[in-house]
Amino acid sequence: MAKKDKKTLPPSGAGLVRYFEEETRGPKLSPEQVVVMTIILAVFCIALHFTL
């Protein structure tokens, strides 16, 4: 049987892949977490630059 809860888009996609249907493995990070980790890494690199 076909799944009735699957969302479909109008046929105007011109063959583009719809990635929101694919579930990927790995950690789920919010954009805020990515920004904070980037800032922490930058500060760490600057601190290493001045200590060495």
N, C-alpha and C positions, 0 to 999 in steps of 0.2 A: 504494500500500500504506500502511496505517496504521503509525505508529511504535509499536513495542512498548515503548520505553524511557520513554514519557511517563507520568508519575505521575498518578493520578486520585484524587480525594477522594470520600468518600461523598456522596450527594445531599442532604446536610443543610445546604448552604450558603445556601439561601434566595435564590439569585440574586446573591450577592455576587461581585465580580470577584476572581479570584485573580491578584494582581500578581506573584507570584514566577515566573510563566511568561513574563512579558514581559521582554525584554532591552533595557535602555536604554543610550544612548550617554552619554559623558561620563566624567569622572574617577571612579575608584573610590577612595573615602576610607574609612578605618577610623574608628570613633568616637573613638579616641584622637587621630587627626590633627585631627579637627574641634574637639575640646576644646582642643588645643594652639594651633591657629590662632585660636580665640576669645580665649584668654588673651593671646596676642601682640597681637591687635587692641585689646583692652581696655587693655593697658599702653601701646601706642602712642597711643591716644586720650587717656589720662590725661597722658602726657608732653607731648602737644601742648597740652593745656589749661593746663598750668603754664608752658609756654614762651611762649605768646602773650599 
